[in-house]
Amino acid sequence: MLLQDLQYALRGLWHSRGFASVAIFCLSLGIGLNVTIFSVVDGVLLQPYPYIEPDRILVIGEQNPSTHRRAGLSYLDLRDWKEANSAFTTIAASEGRAMTVSDAGEEPERALGAAISWDLFPMLGAAPLLGRAFTAGDDQPNAPGTVILSYALWTRRYHRDLNTLGRTIFVNGKPHSVIGVMPEYFEFPQNQRLWVTLAPVAGKEPRHARTLFAFGRMQPAVMRAGATEELNAVAARLAREYSATNDGWSPFVRTLREAFLPEEIPQVLLLMMAGVTLVLFIACSNVANLLLARASTRQREFAIRAAIGAGRGRIARQLLTESILLGLASVPLGVLLAEIGTRLIAAAMPVDQVPYYVHWQVDWRSLAYTVGIAASTACVFGLFPAWQGSRSDLCESLKEGSRGTTMGRSLLRNSLVVAQVSLALVALVGALLFVRTFLNLDSFRLGFATQPLMTLRFYMTGDAYEPEGSKSRRVEDIVRRVEALPTIQAAFASNLIPISGGGEVEPVEIEGVKADTQHRPDITFTGVTPHFFSTLGVPMLRGRDFSESDGWSHTPVAVVNERMAKYWPGGNAIDHRFRMVTPSGSGAWFTVIGIAPDLQLFGVNPSGNEAPQSAFVPYAHQESLSTGLTIRVSGGDPASSTAAIRSAIRASDPNIPLYWVRTMEDVRHVAFWQYGLYGWIFGTIGVVGLLLAAVGVYGVLSYSVEQRVQEIGVRMAMGADRWRVLQAVVGQGLVLTAIGIVIGVGLAASGAPLARSLLFDVSPLDPLSFGSVTAFLLLTAVVASVVPALRASRVDPVIALRSH
């Protein structure tokens, strides 16, 4: 019997190929979007990390509630925790570091690496593809240098040469023996290219240097709460023994996913999943309307089948079989669209911004999800026509044949259109809010012009840069060589690249301003060379800029921004002093010589666009191995001067690796890339929802006109002109759309605040977004209504009356 139903359904759909094509297309769009976003959600939120029992691993850091600060562990704290530990089988640690790799005759290369404790890889269950892992003997302060390469670095720099094992290379200017190569898809913790042992790097750091992140594997019988309790006990003991550095600090633990994923990512993905679910509901409503229309034209067929003995259950089952066939037939195109969608999303993301363990593809999990939602949606959109078709009245159906339709069916179809419009409005409002967020970020005033600027970073390592002042002297020489180039107006070096990261945050003591030691203000400090503000094209508000004499020395002077200047009465900070306060003691007193405007140098936080309290000091006070160079180019494309700038830096030191060579415009776009991606994805969801809603309005009105041909002919025969008929049909579409808009506005207004933290400079109840979407939907309804309305207005009364 099931085989008979399938054969009959296939013949029926083949004879109604136009209907089947439209239904499959609508469902494929909905399924394709759902599978695309599901694949991303699966890859980011659901797939386990590629380690042994990753749910047993906790990431351990420290926090100080009194100062609202979070950090890693110091090497000395890590050592004490390992000795006092009983809740973990292993506590290992990692510290991400930029590293310079150099070989005889090869150009030096900067790579992202990590210093790790020897037991980290065994704890993860990771073994080298070639060679061996670190041992306890390698991880000693005075042990010979050893290094493990990633597969990517081994491939790119050493061309997969097996003789690389045992070779001596220079890492940060010091010799290291290559002892292993990790497998292709292992770059722990996030896109690292090489690893060295931790003790030689961090073993001499003071207890207040909280730069390590620990990874602890819990004992089989220990739960997270028990492990946290033990860590708290150890931290309390350390606070008593080392009150100067550990007082107020306590551990905080997270799962790998909590630690590795930015907080907003799960929220964004869930909102995307909600958006594509709305689109799928709209597609289902469309297909349900199409099936209802088709079922209405088959009432005579159903009545005859009932008359010869077919029960209501058999008719309902036949209609459900057709629905399921439509759903399953939508899977191939839906999967194709999903494959395209996942590749487009991956291509839109900067390669260095995606952790190696995050990947998505249309795999067996996605295919299972696809078949599941196809079958589920088929049942959902097939229920209405199956229910309507199975409750046909035999006598009425035989009498009315194919003429007209009942009020109940018309009401159901109209209700589905209203649902489509309301859901489309919700999807469109969400899409527009994210598009506006991206546009606001892209046009946000940073306080300086980015067009004439280009940037790069260079990395100074090795014995030559160990003596005090050696980095400042090298930086001074580089800046002067670059500024001597004919196309360069000005340049500055700093531990900061504007809107790309840098600077340090420390509490400060402000002379003459009383503050509790636990509530001192946090200030962002940046070491800069002369010409910082002139390079950015920013005039001083008060006071003066750094001169050549104090810009290249340890002169304790500073320029503060307008927001920091407010700590002094009337914002008059000139000639007043402040100093940094760290666990190791207080620094020198800096005298304020100038007040600069508030600049967005450290990126823009969507939850708040106020510039941080900032102070700028001579570079010598904030020397950095990784130094950024920002250059103002006169005329033309800033990138056209790249070759000359590289040559000038090479002339100063040919062994310095250069990286992240970009125009400031590129830096700006990279800083906000994720919001552009969000806008693109939500925009696609909204457009598809709008398209499907428009198809729904058109389909219902077109079918309504077809069923009302006789009525329209009678009206026109009695004197109704074409304009009135046109008005009536378009008005029907507008009424349905207006009802859907009212419901959709209510739904969107109640749900939009959930995305408040992800929006920038736009309210979740933004009148422009709601108003423009409403107007656009009304316009779409008019356009979708015009074609069936024109067809209705051209009905010949005589022909209409004869044909019915």
TITI-579162 format. One line per field, with one value per residue (C-alpha): x, y, z. Coordinates in steps of 0.05 Angstrom, whole numbers, plus 5000, padded with zeros to 4 digits. Each point is the difference from the previous one (the first is absolute). Layout:
BEGIN
c1: [X|...]
c2: [Y|...]
c3: [Z|...]
//
This chain:
BEGIN
c1: [5000|5057|5032|4933|4998|5071|4986|4936|5034|5058|4952|4959|5061|5028|4935|5003|5072|4991|4969|5053|5057|4976|4990|5068|5034|4968|5018|5070|5014|4975|5037|5064|5003|4986|5053|5051|4991|4993|5067|5032|4966|5021|5072|5005|4954|4985|5060|5047|5071|5051|5031|4992|4938|4998|4942|5048|5047|4993|5034|5026|5014|4999|4953|4999|4928|5020|5032|4956|5062|5012|5067|5039|5047|5071|5053|5011|4926|4995|5057|4966|4933|5031|5035|4936|4953|4960|4937|5036|5041|5040|5004|5037|5010|5010|5021|4988|5059|5022|5064|5052|5024|5066|5050|5067|4986|4925|4960|4974|4926|4954|4953|4948|5026|4992|5044|4969|5014|5026|4937|4950|5000|4995|4942|4963|5017|5039|5062|5048|4993|5076|5052|4984|4963|5032|5024|5009|5074|4986|4958|5055|5024|5070|4983|5023|4948|4951|4943|4941|4973|4930|4985|4984|5068|5037|4965|5008|5070|5033|4962|4985|5073|5009|5070|4969|4999|5063|5016|5019|4959|4998|4937|5002|5074|5017|5018|4947|5002|4938|4976|4931|4945|4928|4943|4969|4939|5031|5018|4983|4975|4982|5037|5070|5056|5054|5010|5057|5005|4973|5053|5056|4950|4959|5039|5032|4937|4975|4939|4957|5012|4934|5012|4988|4935|4995|4963|4981|4973|4954|5007|4947|4959|5007|4949|5009|4975|5048|5059|4983|4995|5070|5028|4967|5034|5068|4989|4980|5065|5041|4964|5022|5072|5008|4952|5037|4985|4943|4954|4930|5015|4961|4994|4945|4988|4966|4989|5040|4941|4986|5073|5011|4936|4986|4938|4958|5011|4948|4949|5011|4996|4936|4970|5020|4969|4936|5001|5007|4946|4953|5018|4985|4932|4986|5019|4955|4943|5011|4998|4940|4963|5019|4976|4935|4988|5015|4957|4942|5003|4999|4938|4960|5056|4999|4925|5000|5055|4958|4939|5034|5024|5062|4998|5021|5064|5020|4990|5038|5057|5003|5006|5053|5039|5001|5024|5056|5022|5003|5041|5050|5004|5023|5060|5050|4991|4999|5066|5031|4979|5028|5066|5005|4979|5051|5056|4979|5000|5069|5027|4974|5040|5073|5043|5038|4936|4972|5029|5026|4950|4940|4977|4934|4978|4939|5016|4958|4975|4976|4969|4963|4975|4979|4959|4971|4975|4976|4957|4976|4982|4965|4956|4987|4981|4963|4954|4955|4982|4996|4951|4960|5000|4979|4939|4968|4925|4983|4935|5025|5064|4962|4952|5051|5052|5059|4962|5023|5023|4973|5007|5041|5053|5005|5008|5055|5038|4994|5024|5062|5015|4993|5049|5049|4999|5008|5059|5032|4995|5035|5056|5007|5002|5054|5040|4995|5022|5064|5012|4993|5047|5053|4989|5005|5065|5028|4984|5016|5045|5065|5025|5052|5001|5020|5008|5072|5027|5033|5025|5045|5032|5072|5029|5066|5031|5068|5059|5008|4935|5012|5038|4957|4985|5020|4929|4988|5064|4980|4930|5027|5045|4942|4952|5052|5017|4926|4985|5059|4964|4972|4928|4995|4973|5007|5005|4999|5016|4961|4978|4933|4971|4938|4935|5042|5023|5055|5011|4997|4948|5024|4971|5029|5009|4982|5035|4951|4942|4984|4979|4997|5056|4948|4963|5055|4980|5025|5036|5022|5074|5034|5073|5008|5056|4999|4951|4945|4946|5026|5001|4927|4985|4972|5013|5010|4943|5046|5074|5052|5019|5064|5063|5059|5038|4948|4970|5063|5020|4975|4974|4939|4950|4932|4943|4931|4934|4942|4964|5059|5010|4933|5032|5028|4955|4972|5036|5064|5052|5060|5060|4964|5029|4981|5035|4986|4989|5017|5009|5075|4995|4985|5032|5028|4956|4980|4987|4944|5024|4940|4927|4978|4930|4967|5020|4973|5069|4983|4941|4926|4959|4928|4974|5030|5038|5035|5075|5038|5039|5068|5070|5058|5072|5067|5015|5060|4951|4960|5051|4971|5030|4941|4997|4951|5017|4946|5018|4966|5011|4993|4953|4978|4991|5037|5016|5043|5054|5005|5063|5038|4980|5022|5068|5009|4987|5045|5055|4995|4998|4992|4982|4937|4937|4944|4928|4928|5018|4933|4968|4961|4937|5013|5013|4933|4962|5034|4983|4926|4997|4955|4946|5002|4992|4942|4966|5011|4971|4940|4989|4997|4951|4955|5001|4982|4944|4975|5003|4961|4948|4990|4991|4948|4960|5003|4979|4940|4975|5011|4962|4945|4992|4996|4945|4962|4998|4925|4987|5044|4965|4931|5024|5028|4937|4960|5043|5061|5059|5070|5029|4954|5018|5074|4989|4964|5055|5058|4961|4993|5076|5012|4952|5034|5068|4978|4975|5065|5040|4963|5014|5072|5015|4976|5044|5061|4992|4998|5059|5047|5027|5032|5052|5013|5071|5018|4976|5041|4970|4931|4941|4969|4934|5029|4942|5037|5010|4928|4972|5041|4985|4925|5001|5040|4952|4940|5034|5016|4927|4977|5048|4980|4926|5004|5008|4939|4962|5013|4980|4935|4986|5005|4948|4948|4932|4968|5055|5003|4924|5001|5058|4966]
c2: [5000|5048|4984|5017|5067|5016|4982|5040|5060|4998|4999|5057|5044|4985|5022|5064|5017|5075|4993|4950|5044|5061|4959|4967|5067|5032|4942|4996|5072|4988|4934|5028|5059|4955|4949|5055|5032|4932|4979|5062|4990|4927|5018|5056|4979|4926|4962|4977|5028|4951|4979|4940|5011|5075|5008|4980|5058|5066|5066|5033|5073|5051|5057|5058|5020|5063|5028|4963|4971|4932|4972|4936|4968|5017|4945|4998|4993|4945|4963|5005|4978|4939|4979|5008|4969|4937|5016|4998|4946|5055|5076|5025|5071|5040|5071|5027|5038|5030|4967|5014|4939|5007|4954|5011|5029|5006|5063|5004|4987|5021|4945|4992|4949|4977|4982|4939|4954|4932|4964|5041|4957|4933|5028|5017|4933|5033|4966|5026|4975|4998|4998|5004|5044|5041|4964|5025|5007|5049|5044|5024|5072|4985|4943|5004|5032|4953|5016|4962|5026|5001|4962|5067|5031|4936|4999|5074|5015|4931|4968|4937|4982|4941|5024|5059|4954|5012|5064|5061|5063|5066|5019|5072|5000|4939|4931|4946|4928|4977|4937|4990|5020|4999|4971|5042|5023|5014|5072|5005|5044|5044|4998|4993|4984|4976|4983|5007|4978|5046|5001|5033|5054|5014|4966|5066|5042|5031|4975|5059|4985|4964|4982|4925|4963|4932|4939|4948|4931|4980|4933|4950|5007|5076|5049|5074|5025|4955|5021|5073|4991|4971|5056|5052|4968|5003|5072|5020|4971|5037|5065|4992|4983|5051|5056|5052|4964|4951|5036|5004|4951|4936|4947|4998|4940|4990|4945|5000|5026|5056|5021|4994|5031|5075|5012|5028|4942|4951|5057|5019|4928|4988|5063|4976|4932|5035|5042|4940|4964|5058|4994|4926|5014|5051|4947|4949|5050|5011|4926|4989|5054|4969|4932|5030|5032|4935|4960|5048|4985|4925|4999|4963|4948|4989|4994|4947|4961|5004|4977|4937|4983|5040|5022|5067|4970|4973|5068|5036|4950|5011|5075|4991|4954|5055|5050|4954|4989|5075|5008|4945|5025|5067|4969|4997|5074|5019|4963|5034|5068|4983|4978|5067|5038|4967|5014|5073|5009|4968|5043|5064|4987|5021|4936|5023|5016|4929|4950|4936|4957|5037|4975|4986|4960|4964|4932|4940|5039|5056|4949|4966|5068|5015|4936|5011|5071|4981|4944|5042|5060|4954|4975|5071|5031|4937|4997|5057|4976|4928|5021|5042|4947|4944|5037|5015|4995|4949|5031|5072|4982|4963|5058|5057|4961|5046|5065|5044|4984|5001|5056|4955|4986|5073|5020|4949|5023|5072|4984|4967|5062|5043|4954|5005|5076|5005|4951|5036|5066|4970|4973|5065|5044|4956|5002|5075|5011|4961|5033|5068|4979|4983|5065|5039|4966|5009|5075|5011|5060|4976|5071|4995|4988|4930|5009|5026|4950|4933|4955|4942|4964|4977|4954|5013|4938|4971|5019|5066|5025|4976|5062|5056|5053|4957|4994|5076|5015|4951|5029|5071|4980|4965|5059|5050|4957|4993|5074|5016|4967|5051|4976|4997|5060|4972|4935|4975|4935|4972|4937|5019|4994|5044|4958|4937|4989|5021|5041|4977|5011|5017|5035|5069|5046|5071|5054|5039|4952|4954|4929|4934|4953|4950|5052|5037|5017|4955|5038|4975|5015|5004|5013|5044|5033|5074|5019|4955|5052|5033|4933|4990|5072|5016|5069|5007|5030|5031|5000|4970|4936|4960|5032|4963|5006|4969|4954|4957|5001|4979|5070|4989|5040|4979|5022|4980|4997|5045|4946|4987|5075|5003|4969|5069|5059|5033|4949|5041|4945|5041|4998|4949|4932|4926|4934|4927|4953|4926|4941|5010|5072|5070|5029|5069|5062|5025|5074|5016|5045|4996|4981|4964|4986|4933|4953|4931|4968|4934|4977|5012|4960|4993|5004|5069|5047|5044|5004|4972|5044|5002|5026|5003|4998|4999|4934|4987|4990|4947|4964|4940|4941|5004|5072|5031|5053|5047|5043|5060|4996|5062|4991|4937|4931|4989|4929|5027|5018|4930|4979|5063|4994|4927|5019|5056|4951|4947|5051|5011|4926|4945|4948|5035|4963|5045|4978|5025|5050|5034|5066|5030|4992|4925|5000|5035|4950|4940|5029|4998|4940|4958|5053|5003|4925|5003|5053|4959|4937|5033|5041|4936|4970|5062|5003|4926|5009|5060|4962|4942|5046|5035|4933|4982|5065|4992|4927|5011|5060|4965|4939|5045|5034|4933|4976|5066|5006|4988|5050|5052|4988|5011|5064|5027|4980|5040|5063|4994|5032|4971|5052|4975|4927|5020|5036|4941|4949|5045|5020|4927|4991|5064|4980|4933|5034|5054|4948|4961|5065|5016|4931|5000|5068|4973|4938|5039|5052|4946|4961|5055|5020|4931|5026|5065|4982|4984|5066|5064|5069|4974|4985|4930|5038|5046|5037|5005|4925|4984|5055|4983|4925|5015|5045|4949|4944|5042|5017|4927|4982|5051|4973|4928|5020|5039|4940|4961|5065|5019|4930|5008|5068|4971|4946|4998|4996|4960|4948|4995|4987|4949|4960|4991]
c3: [5000|5016|4933|4966|5037|4978|4927|4999|5033|4951|4940|5030|5013|4931|4968|5043|4986|5006|5069|5022|4975|5039|5063|4995|4987|5061|5045|4973|5018|5071|5008|4968|5048|5060|4982|4987|5069|5034|4970|5030|5067|5000|4984|5052|5057|4995|4973|5056|5000|4970|5066|5045|5043|4989|5049|5056|4986|5036|4982|5063|5010|5057|5016|5048|5015|5036|4937|4950|4966|4970|4980|4993|5049|5018|4991|5075|5015|4948|5034|5068|4972|4968|5065|5042|4950|5010|4959|4933|4967|4966|5002|4939|4974|4936|4985|4930|4971|4935|4978|4947|4962|4962|4966|4966|4932|5010|5012|5072|5010|5056|5022|5054|5050|5072|5058|5032|5059|4979|5024|4960|4936|5038|5040|4936|4969|4944|4972|4946|4930|4995|5054|5074|5051|5055|5062|5072|4985|4943|5046|5046|5006|4973|4953|4927|4956|4966|4953|4969|4933|4975|4935|4966|5018|4982|4933|4982|5026|4997|4943|5040|5002|5047|5015|5037|5062|5039|4963|5040|4986|5036|5039|5025|4985|5042|4973|5005|4977|4961|5035|4970|4951|5021|4957|4946|5039|5067|5018|5074|5031|4941|4934|5031|4951|5049|5073|5048|5073|5054|5055|4959|4979|5062|5056|5023|4997|5066|5036|4979|4925|4986|4927|4999|4988|5034|4975|5052|4987|5057|5035|4978|5065|5006|4975|4982|5068|5038|4957|5010|5075|5003|4957|5046|5061|4967|4977|5072|5026|4947|5017|5072|4982|4944|5018|4959|4935|5015|5048|4970|4943|4993|4945|4949|4956|4934|4951|4936|4961|5050|4998|4925|4974|5005|5042|4943|4951|5031|5003|4927|4976|5039|4970|4930|5015|5021|4936|4953|5039|4985|4927|5001|5032|4944|4948|5034|4999|4926|4984|5045|4962|4934|5024|5026|4933|4964|5048|4987|4926|5016|5043|4945|4995|5075|5000|4946|5037|5063|4963|4976|5070|5018|5072|5027|5029|4931|4967|5056|4993|4925|5010|5054|4954|4947|5052|5023|4928|4990|5064|4981|4928|5029|5035|4941|4982|5073|5012|4939|5025|5069|4970|4964|5062|5046|4951|4992|5076|5006|4943|5033|5064|5006|5003|5062|5038|5001|5050|4970|5038|4973|4932|4967|4941|4974|5030|5022|5060|4955|4952|5058|5023|4928|4992|5069|4988|4929|5028|5059|4957|4951|5055|5025|4933|4979|5061|4979|4929|5025|5054|4952|4945|5046|5027|4932|4996|4946|4976|5002|4963|4945|4993|4998|4961|4992|5011|5055|5069|5069|5050|5047|4949|4980|5072|5010|4939|5020|5070|4971|4959|5063|5035|4942|5001|5075|5001|4940|5038|5060|4956|4961|5062|5030|4935|4994|5072|4987|4933|5033|5055|4948|4962|5065|5018|4930|5001|5073|5013|5029|5011|4944|4925|4980|4924|4998|5052|4995|5055|5015|5058|5010|5053|5036|5032|5014|5042|4964|5031|5071|5026|5028|4948|4941|4975|5006|4960|4945|4997|4996|4942|4963|5008|4975|4940|4982|5009|4954|4941|4950|5003|5076|5039|5070|5038|5071|5036|5058|5035|4969|4930|4999|5005|4993|5072|5047|5062|5072|5054|5070|5061|5014|5058|4984|5039|5043|4986|5058|4982|5037|4980|4975|4959|4962|4928|4945|4944|4932|4992|4933|4986|4937|4963|4977|4945|5027|4995|4937|4965|5018|4981|5069|5031|5075|5040|5052|5015|4954|4964|5015|4976|4970|5066|5045|4947|4995|5074|5068|5013|5046|4961|4972|4956|5025|4963|5017|5039|5046|5010|5034|5063|5014|5018|4938|4956|5008|5002|4975|5047|5046|5014|5004|5004|4985|5058|4990|5047|4995|5023|4976|4938|4986|5005|4931|4989|4951|4944|4953|4993|4936|4973|5017|4944|4985|4997|5033|4958|5011|5049|4973|5072|5009|4954|5053|4992|5060|5048|4967|5012|4951|5024|4964|4967|5045|5059|4962|4956|4965|4962|4953|4976|4953|4948|4974|4940|4966|4925|4956|4941|4965|5028|5067|4978|4942|5050|5030|4962|5019|5073|5002|4970|5052|5057|4970|4995|5075|5018|4947|5052|5024|4975|4974|5004|4997|4946|4985|4984|5057|4959|4998|5075|5010|4958|5034|5068|4984|4953|5044|5000|4925|4998|5049|4957|4937|5030|5034|4937|4959|5050|4995|4924|4993|5051|4961|4934|5028|5032|4934|4965|5053|4990|4925|5003|5045|4960|4933|5024|5029|4933|4965|5047|4996|4924|4997|5057|4967|4933|5033|5033|4935|4963|5051|4989|5043|4963|4996|5049|5055|4986|5002|5066|5030|4984|5020|5063|5019|4996|5040|5055|5009|4999|5050|5049|4993|5011|5064|5028|4975|5031|5067|4993|4978|5055|5052|4972|4975|5069|5004|4950|5037|5020|4927|4971|4992|5001|4982|5046|4996|4992|4947|4967|4934|4995|5019|4956|4938|5006|5007|4939|4960|5018|4980|4934|4989|5013|4949|4948|5015|4994|4935|4953|5025|5006|4928|4979|5039|4970|4929|5010|4943|5035|4944|4998|5076|5005|4944|5029|5068]
//
